[in-house]
Amino acid sequence: MVFIATGDVIVEAGTIIASQHIAKIQKIVREHLSKVEGELREEKDESFSLIDQEIETLKATSEEELTLLQDQVATQAVEIKDANKQTRKELADLQIFDFLSEVRYRNYRAKWGKIFRADMGAEAFLDILERINLDALSEELWHEVRTTKSKQKRKKATSRLKVVEAFRRSGNKPEWMIMTLLPVIPPDLRPMVQLDGGRFATSDLNDLYRRVINRNNRLKRLLELGAPDVIIRNEKRMLQEAVDSLIDNSQRGKALSRRGRRELKSLSDMLKGKKGRFRRNLLGKRVDYSGRSVIVVGPNLKLNQCGLPKKMALELFRPFVIGGLVNLGYAANVKGARRMIEHNRSEVWEVLDDVIKERPVLLNRAPTLHRLGIQAFEPIIVEGSAIRLHPLVTTAFNADFDGDQMAVHVPLSSKAVEEARRLMLSSKNLLKPADGEPIISPSKDMVLGVYYLTMTDPFDYKGEGSIFGSMDEVALALELGHVEIHTNIKLRVETCYDDENTRLAEEETRMIDTTVGRAIFNRILPKEIQFVNKTLDKGDVKDLIADVYEICGQEVTTEVADDIKTIGFEYAMRSGITIAIADIAVPDEKADILAESLKEVELVQRDFRRGLLTEIEQDERVIQIWQDTTKKVGLEVRKVMNPNGNLATMADSGATKGGYGPISQLAGMRGLMADPAGRIIPLPIRSNFREGLTALEYFISSHGARKGLADTALRTADAGYLTRRLVDVAQDLIVNELDCET
């Protein structure tokens, strides 16, 4: 008998089992059991140890994962919080009236497509304007104007308030500012004309309208098809561009053009500017019964007359001539009268002479800058093709006789004729509207003649010291050759002036010392003005005409002005005043004056080199030295001139522009010049025109001449535009009271 677990033999074969065998089995079992229990205990302890190790490992791993997860959760929480904060900020920033870029709009649309609404183009503005409550907005703005302390905010609120109040007063609604329907102008104003070859020339407006219609139809079709939002928005933008170009093509960044050529003319282009509908067709029109020709001087005309060429007069008054021929029986009908005009029959000119006596004509010279740019005249038929103009009215028209043209208009109705005679005749417009001074003052030859007539001469003339009892006797003695123009005489006259030419309260009969010329001149003056006993230059003649107007009235002034013109021209001719190169004498002292000035300039330059002066101070002092030098040389020129010579007479009389200035440049020195920017060049032109300029001096002086020509062209446009704006601003202002001078 064997114990299998351990292999121990308990009972031998053939041996009877006894108690010792049982004890042995028990012992073996106990030992084996103890051994097994020991092994089991060891295995258990080993297993528990492994389990504990695994538990510890799992604990450590789980803690790490937990920490990582907690960190991730915290990070995500912060990110979500920041995202929410940013979203709240974006939503808070997203206000009504905000403008969104394309990118922002797409982002917002993706995030909160149902929370917000954004539109583009005029639709958005229309929606906003429809929601405006003008009364509430007005109260809000009034409150802001009264309470705000910021000047900028108050200014902005005030300007907005003006617009709001204007809407409220007028009863207009803000949404009416947006067009929902596009007006189409009539076809007559945008015609199509068939050309040779079957092609058509069409108005630009048709092209612009066609673009609007095509894009509108395309947008409608895309909306019906449910096209993507991007395509719809782009099509709306193109439609808006087409409408903008139709209304004003010049405002867009790139103006629409036809096949890449010129820009198309839009509605605004048709209306605005000098060639627009208003200024060309409504405010200014081409009129019948008008003509245009070059003007020449008419020295034999009276102040209220103008010379009209025969051909022009016949054309202007043709209907009246035809009526006259028929009424007087020279022609049986209109056709016969026209045939007579074509054949230049003598009866035509007789009728024309009668017709032009009945109505004046209006003369206009562009630019018409003031009221006297259009005046009425009684026409006189003259030969040739040029309009004859009275020399005294050239100042009012700002005209000269170097090729100027003037327009002639015929007043048709009896009211127009009456108004032209009563208000517009040149003899009724003797004063400037601006300041009330005479505008018909003589100039040039007329002034020269009057100055020559009234000047005194130290030489002895025939009949020196003669005594006369009246001005008529003086005139007779002059005609008979007993005296000359500048003869000093004694004359008994009734005069309104004392020896100092101060006006007396009453007329007196006095014996005065005068000259024959002054007596001749005073014969043309009214008694209330006689006796003017002084040399009369341009300013004195102007003052004289003003005195005549003030004392004697309009009609007498007209006659006196005409007489001054006549006598001025006559004695300018009789004087024989002329100019020769020998009259221009260069003073000997010029070289010494220039040498002295050069020394002064050298001293200034030396101070500059030493650092005592800045460059600006040096230039200022040098310029001052040369300006003084030019004046000194000019004075020397006057000293060497004959005070009664031709050149001095022309300068003193005021008949020439600039007086002694041009003479100083001819005989003295030209002086300082300016560069194109207007700065004075410190290097003067020391030569004069008599001696001739060097190449450098000529170059320096050419700046001024060219700048003058350029400025004339540029300033004219600026002045014209300023005048138009001033007229537009002051259109509703009417001056109906005298200036109280307070």
C-alpha positions, 0 to 999 in steps of 0.5 A, a space after each residue: 500500500 503506497 501513499 500516492 501524493 508522496 510515493 511513501 510505502 505504508 504497508 508492504 505487500 502481503 503484510 497485515 495492516 496494523 495500528 502502526 500502519 494507520 499511525 504511519 499514514 496519519 503521520 505521512 498525511 500530516 507531514 504532506 498536509 503541512 508541506 502542501 499548506 506551506 506551499 499554498 501559503 507561499 503561493 498565496 503570499 506570492 500572489 498577494 504580493 503580485 496583486 499589490 504590485 499591480 494595484 500600486 501600478 494601476 493606482 499610479 497610472 490612473 492618477 497620472 491619467 486623472 491629472 492629465 484629464 483634469 489639465 485638459 478639462 481646465 484648458 478646454 474650460 478656459 478656451 470655451 470661456 475665452 471663446 464665449 467672451 470673444 463671441 459676446 464681444 463680437 455680438 456686442 460690437 456688432 451694432 446697427 449701421 456697421 459695415 462688414 467686410 466680405 470675410 467678416 460677413 461670411 464668418 458671422 453668417 457661418 456662426 450665427 446665421 439666424 441671430 443677425 441680418 446683414 444686407 448690401 447696397 441701397 436695400 440696407 439703407 432703405 430698411 434703415 431709413 424706414 425705421 428712423 423715427 424723426 421726432 424721437 431722433 430730434 429730441 435725442 439730438 436736441 438733448 445731446 446738443 444742450 448737455 454734451 461738453 465735447 465741442 466735436 460731439 456738439 458740432 456733429 449733433 448740430 449738423 445731424 439736427 439740421 438735416 432732421 429738422 429739414 426733413 420734419 419741416 418739409 414733410 419728406 420721409 428719409 426713405 424717399 431719398 432712395 430710388 426704388 424705381 429707375 426713371 427712363 427719359 423719353 426716346 427723343 432725348 436719347 435718339 438713334 440715328 441711322 447712318 449710311 450703310 445701315 449702321 446706327 449711331 445711338 445716344 450713350 444713354 441707350 448703352 447705359 440703360 441697356 446695361 442696367 436692364 441686362 443686369 437686372 434681368 440676370 439678377 431676377 433669373 438667378 434669384 428664381 434659380 436659387 443661386 448661391 449667396 456669393 453669386 447673388 451679391 456679386 450680381 447686385 454689386 454689378 447692377 448697382 454699378 450700372 445704375 451709378 454709371 447711368 446717373 453719373 458716369 464720372 464719379 466711379 473709379 473706372 468710368 464705363 466706356 463703349 468698346 474701350 474708347 471714350 467715356 459714356 455721357 451719363 445723365 449728370 454729364 448731360 445736365 452739368 457744366 457749361 455745355 449742359 442742359 441748364 447753362 447751354 439750353 435753358 439759361 443761355 440760348 442761340 437767338 435770332 435777330 443777332 449778329 457778330 463782328 469785329 469792332 473798330 473805333 468810331 471817333 465821329 459817333 455820339 455817345 449813344 450811337 454805334 456803327 452797324 455794317 450795311 450787310 449786317 443791318 439789312 440781315 438783322 432788320 430783314 423782317 422789318 424791311 420786308 414789312 416796310 417795303 410791303 406797307 409803303 407799296 414798293 412790293 406787292 407781297 413778301 416774295 417781291 420784297 425779298 426779291 428787291 432785297 436780293 437785287 439791292 434796290 435803292 428803296 431797300 436802303 431807304 426803308 432800312 434807314 427808316 426802320 433803324 431809327 425806330 429801334 436801338 440795338 444791344 451790343 454785348 462783349 463777352 465775357 459779360 462780367 457786370 451790368 454794363 457788358 450789354 448796352 443799347 445804342 442807336 445804330 448808324 449804317 456804315 460801310 465795311 464789315 466791322 462794327 464801329 464803337 464809340 471810344 468812351 464806352 470801351 472801358 465799360 465793355 473792357 474792349 480794345 481794338 486789337 481784334 475784339 468781337 462784339 455781338 449785336 441783338 435787336 430788341 423785338 417787342 415794343 416793351 423791349 425797345 422802350 426798356 432799352 431806350 429808357 435803361 440800357 442806352 450808353 448815355 444812361 449808363 455813365 457811372 460804374 455800378 460798383 462805386 458810382 464813379 464815371 465809367 466814360 472817362 477819356 483815355 489815351 489820345 483823348 487825354 493826351 489832346 486835353 493835356 496838350 491843350 491845357 498845359 503851360 509852356 515856359 517859352 514865349 509864344 505869339 500874342 503873349 500877355 494879350 487881354 480878351 473879353 470872352 472865350 469866343 474872342 480867344 478862339 477867333 484870335 487863334 483861328 486868325 493866327 494872332 495867338 498860339 495854343 500855349 500863349 499866356 493871356 489875360 481873360 475876363 470870364 464868369 467863373 465858379 472857381 477862385 485862383 486856387 481852383 476852389 469852387 465858389 458859392 456863386 458865379 463871379 466875373 473875374 480877370 484871370 491869367 490863363 492860356 489860349 488852350 485852356 480857354 478853348 477847352 472851357 468853351 465846351 464846358 457848361 457855365 456851371 463848371 467854368 472856368 477850369 484853369 489848370 493842366 488836366 491829366 487823366 485823373 483830372 478829366 475823370 474828376 471833371 466829368 464826375 463834377 459835371 454829372 453831379 452838378 448838371 445831370 446826365 444829358 449835359 454830361 453826355 454832351 460834355 463827354 462827347 465834346 471832350 472826346 472830339 477836342 481831345 482827338 483833334 488836339 492830339 493830332 494837332 500837337 504832332 506828339 511822337 516819339 523817336 529813339 533820340 528822345 530816350 536819353 540814358 543819364 550819365 550818372 547811371 554808371 556812378 549809381 551802379 558802382 556805388 550800389 555794387 560796393 554796398 552789395 559787396 559789403 553785405 556779401 562780406 558780412 554774410 561770409 563772416 557769418 553776421 547775416 543769414 542767407 535770407 537777410 543777405 537776399 533781403 538787403 541786396 534786394 532793397 539796395 537794388 530797388 533803391 538803385 532802380 528808383 535813383 536811376 529812374 529819378 535821374 532819367 526824369 532829370 535828363 528828360 525835357 519836361 515839355 518834351 513828347 515823352 514827358 507829355 505822354 507820361 504826365 498826361 496819363 495817356 500811357 500805361 505805367 507813366 514813367 515806369 516804362 520810360 525808366 526801363 527804356 532809358 534807365 535800368 530794368 531792375 529786379 525780376 521775379 522767377 517762375 515761383 514769384 520770388 525776386 531774383 537778387 541779381 538785377 538787370 542793370 541794362 535798359 532797352 536803349 542800350 540792349 540786354 545781355 544774354 543772361 539778362 534777357 533770360 532772367 527777364 523772360 521768366 516774368 513775361 512767360 509767367 504773365 501770359 500763363 497767369 492771365 489764362 489761369 486766373 481768368 478761369 479761377 475768377 470766372 468760377 468764383 464769380 459764378 459761385 458768388 452769384 449763386 450764393 447771393 441770388 436771393 439778396 436784393 439791395 433796396 436801401 441806401 448804405 447807412 455806413 454804420 
